[in-house]
């Protein structure tokens, strides 16, 4: 019986495998960025300032999801629903700010089909946005589950998995922003 308690939940195990794969993908992107940076036609430019504001938003969303986990474990479902909704909203705001950053880049002549350095930014940031939106979908699932009438089991596994993933995409964005700011 003791050995059973020490096993990781299958959903959590699957999440860790997925996060490892996602990490490898972004390591590949950033490695390719470093290799391509040595090309003669590499263009150096400033990242949109809005990316920094979006960083504040995603950091705030990590706080709200952690509070949601706590409220769920306390069975404070009204507060939990509010926090999960706020977290999903902040995720959408983050993605919108990122897309606004793309329009800012395009307005300054930094287009996807332009310099390789610019294309890397679009691809890396767009892939991150997709992963954040995947997290928003998971949060929406958690939101709708929170409104079910017949809840017999209050297992925190679902929200813990969603929160772990959310913190992961948050940390991944911090890494990417620092990397893209330094390795220009």
Phi, psi and omega per residue, in radians:
X1 nan -0.663 3.118
X2 -1.109 -0.669 3.119
X3 -1.115 -0.591 3.137
X4 -1.134 -0.671 -3.123
X5 -1.204 -0.435 -3.104
X6 -1.501 -0.099 3.140
X7 -1.369 2.534 3.099
X8 -1.419 2.467 3.129
X9 -1.080 2.440 -3.111
X10 -0.969 -0.633 3.122
X11 -1.164 -0.682 3.119
X12 -1.200 -0.693 3.095
X13 -1.073 -0.802 3.124
X14 -1.069 -0.687 3.112
X15 -1.081 -0.776 -3.126
X16 -1.105 -0.654 3.076
X17 -1.124 -0.789 3.132
X18 -1.083 -0.764 -3.138
X19 -1.142 -0.617 3.060
X20 -1.094 -0.733 3.123
X21 -1.145 -0.766 3.125
X22 -1.096 -0.731 3.105
X23 -1.034 -0.786 3.134
X24 -1.069 -0.692 3.122
X25 -1.072 -0.820 -3.117
X26 -1.253 -0.504 3.010
X27 -1.118 -0.707 3.079
X28 -1.067 -0.783 3.112
X29 -1.053 -0.838 -3.079
X30 -1.245 -0.536 3.060
X31 -1.164 -0.773 3.107
X32 -1.094 -0.663 3.105
X33 -1.023 -0.800 -3.135
X34 -1.117 -0.749 -3.135
X35 -1.135 -0.807 -3.109
X36 -1.201 -0.429 -3.124
X37 -1.043 -0.407 -3.125
X38 -1.327 -0.140 -3.141
X39 -1.192 2.628 -3.091
X40 -1.154 -0.542 -3.068
X41 -1.625 0.363 3.139
X42 -1.178 2.306 -3.112
X43 -1.887 2.189 3.109
X44 -1.680 2.350 3.133
X45 -2.669 2.863 3.122
X46 -1.450 2.448 3.026
X47 -1.223 2.647 3.091
X48 -1.044 2.406 -3.133
X49 -1.100 -0.464 -3.140
X50 -1.085 -0.421 3.090
X51 -1.072 -0.554 3.135
X52 -1.270 -0.687 3.078
X53 -1.116 -0.713 3.122
X54 -1.096 -0.501 3.095
X55 -1.134 -0.731 3.088
X56 -1.070 -0.728 -3.128
X57 -1.098 -0.800 -3.102
X58 -1.240 -0.555 3.051
X59 -1.141 -0.732 3.091
X60 -1.077 -0.673 3.140
X61 -1.165 -0.506 3.059
X62 -1.180 -0.604 3.075
X63 -1.167 -0.795 -3.084
X64 -1.151 -0.643 3.132
X65 -1.239 -0.592 3.101
X66 -1.170 -0.669 3.055
X67 -1.130 -0.638 3.110
X68 -1.097 -0.746 3.099
X69 -1.019 -0.822 -3.141
X70 -1.052 -0.793 -3.126
X71 -1.137 -0.652 3.097
X72 -1.084 -0.804 -3.125
X73 -1.133 -0.460 3.076
X74 -1.521 -0.015 -3.103
X75 1.036 0.601 3.049
X76 -1.641 1.320 -2.937
X77 -1.175 -0.580 3.119
X78 -1.121 -0.842 3.123
X79 -1.142 -0.689 3.092
X80 -1.012 -0.843 3.138
X81 -1.037 -0.742 3.131
X82 -1.076 -0.788 -3.085
X83 -1.233 -0.659 3.123
X84 -1.184 -0.655 3.083
X85 -1.127 -0.792 3.121
X86 -1.085 -0.705 3.131
X87 -1.102 -0.806 3.125
X88 -1.082 -0.735 3.108
X89 -1.054 -0.789 3.126
X90 -1.111 -0.596 3.065
X91 -1.097 -0.727 3.105
X92 -1.182 -0.707 3.093
X93 -1.078 -0.749 3.093
X94 -0.980 -0.880 -3.127
X95 -1.069 -0.724 3.132
X96 -1.106 -0.728 3.107
X97 -1.121 -0.672 3.095
X98 -1.091 -0.783 3.123
X99 -1.131 -0.632 3.045
X100 -1.085 -0.663 3.064
X101 -1.042 -0.678 3.077
X102 -1.095 -0.755 -3.139
X103 -1.159 -0.593 3.070
X104 -1.121 -0.750 3.108
X105 -1.071 -0.806 -3.126
X106 -1.088 -0.667 3.122
X107 -1.124 -0.436 3.102
X108 -1.676 0.296 3.088
X109 1.397 0.200 3.140
X110 -1.720 1.562 -3.045
X111 -1.819 2.724 -3.112
X112 -0.959 -0.677 -3.100
X113 -1.583 0.300 3.138
X114 -1.615 -2.315 -3.111
X115 -1.095 2.598 -3.133
X116 -1.018 -0.680 -3.129
X117 -1.077 -0.676 3.125
X118 -1.197 -0.768 3.130
X119 -1.041 -0.686 3.100
X120 -1.033 -0.750 -3.132
X121 -1.069 -0.834 3.138
X122 -1.022 -0.823 -3.072
X123 -1.176 -0.826 -3.101
X124 -1.112 -0.833 -3.108
X125 -1.194 -0.699 3.129
X126 -1.102 -0.705 3.098
X127 -1.115 -0.656 3.097
X128 -1.167 -0.737 3.103
X129 -0.997 -0.761 3.126
X130 -1.047 -0.691 3.122
X131 -1.210 -0.629 3.064
X132 -1.147 -0.762 3.132
X133 -1.129 -0.570 3.009
X134 -1.065 -0.688 3.069
X135 -1.152 -0.641 3.094
X136 -1.097 -0.725 3.098
X137 -1.048 -0.784 3.103
X138 -1.055 -0.698 3.117
X139 -1.155 -0.632 3.098
X140 -1.158 -0.650 3.053
X141 -1.068 -0.786 3.126
X142 -1.092 -0.676 3.127
X143 -1.059 -0.873 -3.110
X144 -1.170 -0.596 3.069
X145 -1.132 -0.552 -3.122
X146 -1.180 -0.317 -3.118
X147 -1.750 0.086 3.079
X148 -1.132 2.525 -3.121
X149 -1.418 -0.711 -3.056
X150 -1.769 1.428 3.093
X151 -1.739 2.047 -3.121
X152 -1.779 -0.471 -3.087
X153 -2.214 2.192 3.078
X154 -1.748 1.275 3.126
X155 -1.558 2.230 -3.135
X156 -1.425 0.014 -3.043
X157 -1.000 -0.806 -3.111
X158 -1.022 -0.869 -3.125
X159 -1.231 -0.563 3.079
X160 -1.144 -0.714 3.102
X161 -1.126 -0.812 3.131
X162 -1.068 -0.735 -3.132
X163 -1.164 -0.715 3.110
X164 -1.068 -0.792 3.119
X165 -1.095 -0.738 -3.116
X166 -1.094 -0.766 3.092
X167 -1.108 -0.615 3.118
X168 -1.101 -0.863 -3.129
X169 -1.176 -0.492 3.051
X170 -1.128 -0.927 3.136
X171 -1.080 -0.656 3.112
X172 -1.082 -0.733 3.114
X173 -1.114 -0.734 3.120
X174 -1.020 -0.824 3.103
X175 -1.009 -0.851 -3.086
X176 -1.100 -0.758 -3.129
X177 -1.093 -0.776 3.116
X178 -1.128 -0.802 3.139
X179 -1.016 -0.879 -3.088
X180 -1.204 -0.426 3.084
X181 -1.358 -0.627 -3.067
X182 -1.542 -0.754 -3.032
X183 -1.574 0.915 -3.107
X184 -1.530 nan nan
